[in-house]
Amino acid sequence: MLLFSKYIFLPRFHAVTIWPFIILKHKKLKYDQVIINHEKIHLKQQIEMLWLIYFIWYLTEFLIRLLLTRDFMKAYHLISFEKEAYSNEKNLNYLSERKFWNFLNYF
Ligand SMILES: [Zn+2]
């Protein structure tokens, strides 16, 4: 389900997914298939991690990577969920080919 809000985003971020919602910064982004695919990959990750575990893992991994890199954007891009999503966002068939817990291959 798509929602729109331009007020909740840090600069450089355009979308956030909190199952069952994909929240976009601007309405026109709903036509961007790569962004939507990226967020749908996060939907799938959240479902298979039973939602709450996903966010605990995401935040923990982010904080560890932030400690190691001391760089907010670098730490964000190194989170295994993000690495999987960014690596496959341009493959619009990815979700139909993807294996269960495939983010572990990006850990
Ligand atoms: Zn992402």
Backbone and ligand atoms as CSV (ligand in chain L), in Angstrom:
chain,resi,resn,atom,element,x,y,z
A,1,MET,N,N,0.847,-1.181,0.000
A,1,MET,CA,C,0.000,0.000,0.000
A,1,MET,C,C,0.897,1.250,0.000
A,2,LEU,N,N,0.629,2.173,-0.898
A,2,LEU,CA,C,1.466,3.369,-1.017
A,2,LEU,C,C,0.906,4.523,-0.192
A,3,LEU,N,N,1.780,5.195,0.527
A,3,LEU,CA,C,1.425,6.417,1.248
A,3,LEU,C,C,2.409,7.500,0.808
A,4,PHE,N,N,2.059,8.748,1.034
A,4,PHE,CA,C,2.925,9.850,0.627
A,4,PHE,C,C,3.109,10.826,1.776
A,5,SER,N,N,4.365,11.242,1.976
A,5,SER,CA,C,4.649,12.278,2.961
A,5,SER,C,C,5.997,12.884,2.634
A,6,LYS,N,N,6.070,14.182,2.551
A,6,LYS,CA,C,7.372,14.794,2.287
A,6,LYS,C,C,8.021,15.291,3.576
A,7,TYR,N,N,7.391,15.021,4.720
A,7,TYR,CA,C,7.871,15.610,5.965
A,7,TYR,C,C,8.711,14.672,6.815
A,8,ILE,N,N,8.658,13.372,6.534
A,8,ILE,CA,C,9.315,12.431,7.436
A,8,ILE,C,C,10.716,12.045,6.981
A,9,PHE,N,N,11.185,12.604,5.849
A,9,PHE,CA,C,12.418,12.107,5.269
A,9,PHE,C,C,13.637,12.960,5.566
A,10,LEU,N,N,14.748,12.260,5.839
A,10,LEU,CA,C,16.041,12.922,5.884
A,10,LEU,C,C,16.426,13.275,4.451
A,11,PRO,N,N,17.282,14.280,4.261
A,11,PRO,CA,C,17.745,14.568,2.899
A,11,PRO,C,C,18.373,13.313,2.285
A,12,ARG,N,N,18.265,13.146,0.989
A,12,ARG,CA,C,18.820,12.015,0.235
A,12,ARG,C,C,17.980,10.739,0.323
A,13,PHE,N,N,16.934,10.716,1.151
A,13,PHE,CA,C,16.065,9.544,1.204
A,13,PHE,C,C,14.722,9.887,0.564
A,14,HIS,N,N,14.198,8.946,-0.243
A,14,HIS,CA,C,12.979,9.219,-0.982
A,14,HIS,C,C,11.842,8.276,-0.646
A,15,ALA,N,N,12.160,7.193,0.040
A,15,ALA,CA,C,11.121,6.217,0.332
A,15,ALA,C,C,11.495,5.437,1.582
A,16,VAL,N,N,10.484,4.961,2.266
A,16,VAL,CA,C,10.710,4.086,3.413
A,16,VAL,C,C,9.597,3.045,3.407
A,17,THR,N,N,9.946,1.836,3.811
A,17,THR,CA,C,8.960,0.768,3.837
A,17,THR,C,C,8.809,0.249,5.249
A,18,ILE,N,N,7.589,0.311,5.707
A,18,ILE,CA,C,7.237,-0.273,6.999
A,18,ILE,C,C,5.993,-1.100,6.717
A,19,TRP,N,N,6.215,-2.421,6.579
A,19,TRP,CA,C,5.133,-3.298,6.139
A,19,TRP,C,C,3.828,-2.985,6.872
A,20,PRO,N,N,2.709,-2.854,6.211
A,20,PRO,CA,C,2.448,-3.086,4.789
A,20,PRO,C,C,2.529,-1.816,3.937
A,21,PHE,N,N,3.202,-0.802,4.429
A,21,PHE,CA,C,3.202,0.486,3.730
A,21,PHE,C,C,4.544,0.796,3.074
A,22,ILE,N,N,4.482,1.350,1.877
A,22,ILE,CA,C,5.634,1.984,1.242
A,22,ILE,C,C,5.318,3.473,1.260
A,23,ILE,N,N,6.139,4.243,1.956
A,23,ILE,CA,C,5.894,5.677,2.083
A,23,ILE,C,C,6.875,6.410,1.167
A,24,LEU,N,N,6.337,7.202,0.260
A,24,LEU,CA,C,7.152,7.917,-0.727
A,24,LEU,C,C,7.149,9.405,-0.419
A,25,LYS,N,N,8.282,10.038,-0.724
A,25,LYS,CA,C,8.431,11.466,-0.465
A,25,LYS,C,C,7.545,12.292,-1.406
A,26,HIS,N,N,7.441,11.839,-2.659
A,26,HIS,CA,C,6.649,12.558,-3.653
A,26,HIS,C,C,5.757,11.580,-4.411
A,27,LYS,N,N,4.553,12.018,-4.786
A,27,LYS,CA,C,3.612,11.145,-5.497
A,27,LYS,C,C,4.173,10.613,-6.806
A,28,LYS,N,N,4.958,11.438,-7.506
A,28,LYS,CA,C,5.474,11.008,-8.815
A,28,LYS,C,C,6.411,9.800,-8.701
A,29,LEU,N,N,6.948,9.555,-7.501
A,29,LEU,CA,C,7.850,8.417,-7.310
A,29,LEU,C,C,7.152,7.071,-7.485
A,30,LYS,N,N,5.820,7.072,-7.427
A,30,LYS,CA,C,5.113,5.790,-7.590
A,30,LYS,C,C,5.280,5.240,-9.007
A,31,TYR,N,N,5.739,6.085,-9.935
A,31,TYR,CA,C,5.980,5.628,-11.309
A,31,TYR,C,C,7.419,5.165,-11.512
A,32,ASP,N,N,8.245,5.319,-10.492
A,32,ASP,CA,C,9.645,4.907,-10.594
A,32,ASP,C,C,9.739,3.425,-10.228
A,33,GLN,N,N,9.835,2.574,-11.254
A,33,GLN,CA,C,9.794,1.129,-11.024
A,33,GLN,C,C,10.967,0.619,-10.201
A,34,VAL,N,N,12.121,1.286,-10.317
A,34,VAL,CA,C,13.304,0.849,-9.569
A,34,VAL,C,C,13.110,1.122,-8.072
A,35,ILE,N,N,12.631,2.320,-7.743
A,35,ILE,CA,C,12.381,2.642,-6.328
A,35,ILE,C,C,11.303,1.720,-5.754
A,36,ILE,N,N,10.236,1.513,-6.510
A,36,ILE,CA,C,9.158,0.633,-6.019
A,36,ILE,C,C,9.680,-0.791,-5.845
A,37,ASN,N,N,10.483,-1.259,-6.791
A,37,ASN,CA,C,11.052,-2.608,-6.668
A,37,ASN,C,C,11.964,-2.702,-5.440
A,38,HIS,N,N,12.788,-1.680,-5.230
A,38,HIS,CA,C,13.659,-1.632,-4.045
A,38,HIS,C,C,12.821,-1.764,-2.764
A,39,GLU,N,N,11.745,-1.004,-2.697
A,39,GLU,CA,C,10.917,-1.028,-1.487
A,39,GLU,C,C,10.156,-2.344,-1.348
A,40,LYS,N,N,9.778,-2.946,-2.483
A,40,LYS,CA,C,9.104,-4.250,-2.418
A,40,LYS,C,C,10.055,-5.338,-1.918
A,41,ILE,N,N,11.341,-5.205,-2.239
A,41,ILE,CA,C,12.329,-6.142,-1.697
A,41,ILE,C,C,12.339,-6.015,-0.164
A,42,HIS,N,N,12.270,-4.766,0.341
A,42,HIS,CA,C,12.205,-4.578,1.797
A,42,HIS,C,C,10.908,-5.157,2.382
A,43,LEU,N,N,9.804,-5.032,1.657
A,43,LEU,CA,C,8.544,-5.640,2.140
A,43,LEU,C,C,8.731,-7.133,2.343
A,44,LYS,N,N,9.347,-7.773,1.336
A,44,LYS,CA,C,9.575,-9.223,1.393
A,44,LYS,C,C,10.498,-9.576,2.560
A,45,GLN,N,N,11.573,-8.805,2.731
A,45,GLN,CA,C,12.509,-9.047,3.836
A,45,GLN,C,C,11.781,-8.932,5.176
A,46,GLN,N,N,10.920,-7.931,5.294
A,46,GLN,CA,C,10.217,-7.713,6.565
A,46,GLN,C,C,9.253,-8.851,6.868
A,47,ILE,N,N,8.559,-9.333,5.842
A,47,ILE,CA,C,7.615,-10.436,6.038
A,47,ILE,C,C,8.366,-11.689,6.485
A,48,GLU,N,N,9.459,-11.999,5.794
A,48,GLU,CA,C,10.151,-13.254,6.123
A,48,GLU,C,C,10.949,-13.162,7.423
A,49,MET,N,N,11.187,-11.946,7.921
A,49,MET,CA,C,11.861,-11.784,9.225
A,49,MET,C,C,10.838,-11.500,10.327
A,50,LEU,N,N,9.571,-11.709,10.020
A,50,LEU,CA,C,8.495,-11.506,10.994
A,50,LEU,C,C,8.445,-10.063,11.524
A,51,TRP,N,N,8.744,-9.133,10.652
A,51,TRP,CA,C,8.620,-7.703,10.863
A,51,TRP,C,C,9.502,-7.141,11.968
A,52,LEU,N,N,9.214,-7.429,13.203
A,52,LEU,CA,C,9.949,-6.808,14.310
A,52,LEU,C,C,11.428,-7.200,14.297
A,53,ILE,N,N,11.696,-8.462,14.001
A,53,ILE,CA,C,13.087,-8.943,13.974
A,53,ILE,C,C,13.865,-8.185,12.887
A,54,TYR,N,N,13.183,-7.916,11.767
A,54,TYR,CA,C,13.815,-7.143,10.684
A,54,TYR,C,C,14.322,-5.803,11.209
A,55,PHE,N,N,13.489,-5.069,11.924
A,55,PHE,CA,C,13.877,-3.727,12.365
A,55,PHE,C,C,14.962,-3.776,13.440
A,56,ILE,N,N,14.899,-4.779,14.304
A,56,ILE,CA,C,15.948,-4.933,15.325
A,56,ILE,C,C,17.283,-5.238,14.634
A,57,TRP,N,N,17.226,-6.179,13.676
A,57,TRP,CA,C,18.439,-6.560,12.925
A,57,TRP,C,C,18.960,-5.349,12.144
A,58,TYR,N,N,18.057,-4.652,11.444
A,58,TYR,CA,C,18.424,-3.501,10.601
A,58,TYR,C,C,19.151,-2.446,11.446
A,59,LEU,N,N,18.548,-2.094,12.569
A,59,LEU,CA,C,19.116,-1.051,13.422
A,59,LEU,C,C,20.443,-1.503,14.039
A,60,THR,N,N,20.496,-2.755,14.490
A,60,THR,CA,C,21.728,-3.282,15.084
A,60,THR,C,C,22.852,-3.290,14.057
A,61,GLU,N,N,22.549,-3.789,12.864
A,61,GLU,CA,C,23.578,-3.843,11.824
A,61,GLU,C,C,24.021,-2.433,11.443
A,62,PHE,N,N,23.067,-1.506,11.354
A,62,PHE,CA,C,23.415,-0.115,11.032
A,62,PHE,C,C,24.352,0.469,12.087
A,63,LEU,N,N,24.029,0.268,13.366
A,63,LEU,CA,C,24.845,0.853,14.441
A,63,LEU,C,C,26.252,0.262,14.462
A,64,ILE,N,N,26.350,-1.052,14.235
A,64,ILE,CA,C,27.680,-1.684,14.190
A,64,ILE,C,C,28.483,-1.131,13.009
A,65,ARG,N,N,27.825,-1.032,11.872
A,65,ARG,CA,C,28.536,-0.530,10.680
A,65,ARG,C,C,28.876,0.955,10.821
A,66,LEU,N,N,28.030,1.690,11.534
A,66,LEU,CA,C,28.319,3.099,11.795
A,66,LEU,C,C,29.549,3.234,12.701
A,67,LEU,N,N,29.634,2.371,13.703
A,67,LEU,CA,C,30.812,2.375,14.579
A,67,LEU,C,C,32.081,2.064,13.794
A,68,LEU,N,N,31.959,1.111,12.865
A,68,LEU,CA,C,33.137,0.692,12.097
A,68,LEU,C,C,33.548,1.721,11.051
A,69,THR,N,N,32.562,2.355,10.403
A,69,THR,CA,C,32.887,3.277,9.307
A,69,THR,C,C,32.906,4.740,9.743
A,70,ARG,N,N,32.146,5.058,10.792
A,70,ARG,CA,C,31.954,6.446,11.251
A,70,ARG,C,C,31.428,7.337,10.117
A,71,ASP,N,N,30.601,6.734,9.261
A,71,ASP,CA,C,30.026,7.451,8.120
A,71,ASP,C,C,28.577,6.978,7.943
A,72,PHE,N,N,27.622,7.886,8.151
A,72,PHE,CA,C,26.194,7.539,8.150
A,72,PHE,C,C,25.774,6.861,6.843
A,73,MET,N,N,26.100,7.471,5.699
A,73,MET,CA,C,25.647,6.926,4.417
A,73,MET,C,C,26.364,5.620,4.071
A,74,LYS,N,N,27.655,5.530,4.398
A,74,LYS,CA,C,28.390,4.292,4.146
A,74,LYS,C,C,27.799,3.161,4.976
A,75,ALA,N,N,27.519,3.451,6.251
A,75,ALA,CA,C,26.945,2.434,7.142
A,75,ALA,C,C,25.585,1.977,6.614
A,76,TYR,N,N,24.770,2.936,6.162
A,76,TYR,CA,C,23.444,2.614,5.607
A,76,TYR,C,C,23.570,1.697,4.387
A,77,HIS,N,N,24.486,2.018,3.478
A,77,HIS,CA,C,24.631,1.220,2.256
A,77,HIS,C,C,25.245,-0.157,2.523
A,78,LEU,N,N,25.881,-0.337,3.686
A,78,LEU,CA,C,26.482,-1.632,4.023
A,78,LEU,C,C,25.518,-2.575,4.750
A,79,ILE,N,N,24.356,-2.084,5.156
A,79,ILE,CA,C,23.368,-2.969,5.810
A,79,ILE,C,C,22.983,-4.042,4.806
A,80,SER,N,N,22.998,-5.308,5.221
A,80,SER,CA,C,22.756,-6.403,4.271
A,80,SER,C,C,21.410,-6.277,3.560
A,81,PHE,N,N,20.373,-5.802,4.239
A,81,PHE,CA,C,19.064,-5.617,3.590
A,81,PHE,C,C,19.167,-4.585,2.461
A,82,GLU,N,N,19.941,-3.516,2.715
A,82,GLU,CA,C,20.100,-2.478,1.692
A,82,GLU,C,C,20.988,-2.965,0.548
A,83,LYS,N,N,22.034,-3.723,0.882
A,83,LYS,CA,C,22.905,-4.242,-0.176
A,83,LYS,C,C,22.111,-5.134,-1.116
A,84,GLU,N,N,21.270,-5.996,-0.551
A,84,GLU,CA,C,20.437,-6.851,-1.397
A,84,GLU,C,C,19.487,-5.998,-2.250
A,85,ALA,N,N,18.835,-5.015,-1.628
A,85,ALA,CA,C,17.858,-4.201,-2.355
A,85,ALA,C,C,18.532,-3.362,-3.449
A,86,TYR,N,N,19.654,-2.721,-3.126
A,86,TYR,CA,C,20.327,-1.903,-4.140
A,86,TYR,C,C,20.919,-2.762,-5.264
A,87,SER,N,N,21.408,-3.938,-4.923
A,87,SER,CA,C,22.010,-4.815,-5.947
A,87,SER,C,C,20.977,-5.352,-6.926
A,88,ASN,N,N,19.733,-5.435,-6.493
A,88,ASN,CA,C,18.719,-6.098,-7.320
A,88,ASN,C,C,17.536,-5.219,-7.701
A,89,GLU,N,N,17.560,-3.947,-7.332
A,89,GLU,CA,C,16.395,-3.089,-7.579
A,89,GLU,C,C,16.086,-2.904,-9.066
A,90,LYS,N,N,17.109,-3.026,-9.918
A,90,LYS,CA,C,16.877,-2.831,-11.361
A,90,LYS,C,C,16.390,-4.103,-12.047
A,91,ASN,N,N,16.444,-5.223,-11.350
A,91,ASN,CA,C,15.922,-6.478,-11.871
A,91,ASN,C,C,14.463,-6.610,-11.412
A,92,LEU,N,N,13.548,-6.273,-12.310
A,92,LEU,CA,C,12.132,-6.232,-11.922
A,92,LEU,C,C,11.548,-7.630,-11.722
A,93,ASN,N,N,12.302,-8.675,-12.104
A,93,ASN,CA,C,11.862,-10.059,-11.851
A,93,ASN,C,C,12.491,-10.640,-10.590
A,94,TYR,N,N,13.308,-9.824,-9.920
A,94,TYR,CA,C,14.087,-10.343,-8.796
A,94,TYR,C,C,13.223,-11.041,-7.742
A,95,LEU,N,N,12.107,-10.421,-7.381
A,95,LEU,CA,C,11.310,-10.998,-6.287
A,95,LEU,C,C,10.719,-12.356,-6.642
A,96,SER,N,N,10.489,-12.597,-7.925
A,96,SER,CA,C,9.957,-13.910,-8.295
A,96,SER,C,C,11.062,-14.975,-8.346
A,97,GLU,N,N,12.333,-14.518,-8.442
A,97,GLU,CA,C,13.457,-15.465,-8.505
A,97,GLU,C,C,14.138,-15.648,-7.146
A,98,ARG,N,N,13.883,-14.712,-6.261
A,98,ARG,CA,C,14.638,-14.613,-5.006
A,98,ARG,C,C,14.394,-15.808,-4.089
A,99,LYS,N,N,15.492,-16.245,-3.427
A,99,LYS,CA,C,15.384,-17.321,-2.448
A,99,LYS,C,C,15.131,-16.738,-1.056
A,100,PHE,N,N,14.511,-17.541,-0.202
A,100,PHE,CA,C,14.197,-17.166,1.176
A,100,PHE,C,C,15.458,-16.699,1.914
A,101,TRP,N,N,15.350,-15.601,2.636
A,101,TRP,CA,C,16.442,-15.012,3.420
A,101,TRP,C,C,17.679,-14.747,2.560
A,102,ASN,N,N,17.476,-14.359,1.328
A,102,ASN,CA,C,18.606,-14.142,0.423
A,102,ASN,C,C,19.496,-12.980,0.850
A,103,PHE,N,N,18.983,-12.105,1.726
A,103,PHE,CA,C,19.816,-10.989,2.200
A,103,PHE,C,C,21.090,-11.501,2.889
A,104,LEU,N,N,21.046,-12.743,3.402
A,104,LEU,CA,C,22.233,-13.296,4.081
A,104,LEU,C,C,23.428,-13.397,3.139
A,105,ASN,N,N,23.164,-13.513,1.851
A,105,ASN,CA,C,24.256,-13.546,0.887
A,105,ASN,C,C,24.945,-12.193,0.743
A,106,TYR,N,N,24.364,-11.157,1.341
A,106,TYR,CA,C,24.940,-9.803,1.250
A,106,TYR,C,C,25.511,-9.360,2.595
A,107,PHE,N,N,25.518,-10.277,3.557
A,107,PHE,CA,C,25.963,-9.925,4.921
A,107,PHE,C,C,27.466,-9.709,4.959
L,1,ZN,ZN,ZN,16.420,0.407,1.024
